[in-house]
Amino acid sequence: MVDVTVYGAGAFGLSVAWSCAKRGASVQVIDPFGPGAGSSGGLVGALAPHVPENWNDKKQFQFESLIMAEPYWAEIAKTGGKDSGYARLGRLQPIADDHALTLAQNRASGAAQLWQGLADWQVIRADAAGDWTPDSHTGWLIRDSLTARIHPRMACAALIAAIRAKGGQIITEGDPEGRILHATGVAGLQEISAHHRRSFGNGVKGQAALLQLDRRDCPQLFADSVHAVPHADGTVAIGSTSERDYSSPTTTDSQLDAVLDRARAAIPALRDAPVLERWAGVRPRARSRAPVLGEHPLRPGEFIANGGFKIGFGMAPKVGEVMADLILTGHDTIPPGFRPEVSL
């Protein structure tokens, strides 16, 4: 007998399944394309916070999820025996001009209050950062200690191993049993949009690349709108584009070339690093721009977890917990702005 059926084996679906399984529920995850087949099987894995100002429910939820991530992924690794590639190593960002320097200094004060002493946001001299650093015309950088990295494919594999260790199943087809959650990404958003004949959300294509360069113990870099994420396997992921209009969801093109050119120009250490892989996929973006969590708008008695867009893995630990609460006990702690009706 299955207590919970999850449709969709991406970051949200697997995280909800894990949170239910570790509470003793019997779970099955059904995905005809296999785990991480969509955007959750990408390359980048930047778990980066919003700026510490103009605080709201979304920023607070993400902050709490980032803070709980280290023990969350450690428990998953211990249970299933597979590492997710998680490490909280922070991030460096160049400061472009005097106005940006003043803004960064003000945000340091905001972080001291809003991040509750659990992480910090500092303005530092670029020459204090070593050779793994972006170019900074002002000679100043932002360094935050909240940003973390994860290897998306390793994280999916770690979640699967942990779910199976708890007796759960990951299958490509099967009959639904028990409580049902839909974490079906872009297809799920499109289904709801078609039913209501207005946009509930859409897919945004992203292109990324993987470079051969071992900076596994170094922070992430963010420069010229490009993420450079050092992974534990001796690679650096570079990304990504945000394309609303595209002809092919999984092919790379000159837009990725432009991202690579910007990354190499902004980060000297990347200039000679060879490209190992080019990747493209479509990420689910809800109309509200926040995750969509709660009761499914088309299926009474069933649930939805969707719309992770660029922050799916960063939000996943807390998404898993609040949805497990709702599914298993009826206890509802979902922020009002995350509910499906907001995106409608």
Salt bridges, closest charged atoms under 4 A:
GLU53 OE2 - ARG107 NH2 2.77
GLU64 OE1 - LYS318 NZ 3.08
GLU75 OE1 - LYS22 NZ 3.55
ASP135 OD2 - ARG271 NH2 3.35
ASP144 OD2 - ARG91 NE 3.14
GLU191 OE2 - ARG299 NH2 2.80
ASP214 OD2 - ARG216 NH2 2.88
ASP224 OD2 - ARG262 NE 3.62
ASP233 OD2 - HIS151 NE2 3.56
ASP257 OD1 - ARG278 NH1 2.88
GLU277 OE2 - ARG153 NH2 2.82
GLU302 OE1 - HIS182 NE2 2.68
GLU321 OE2 - LYS22 NZ 3.40
GLU321 OE1 - ARG23 NH2 2.87
ASP325 OD1 - ARG23 NH1 2.44
ASP332 OD2 - ARG339 NH1 3.04
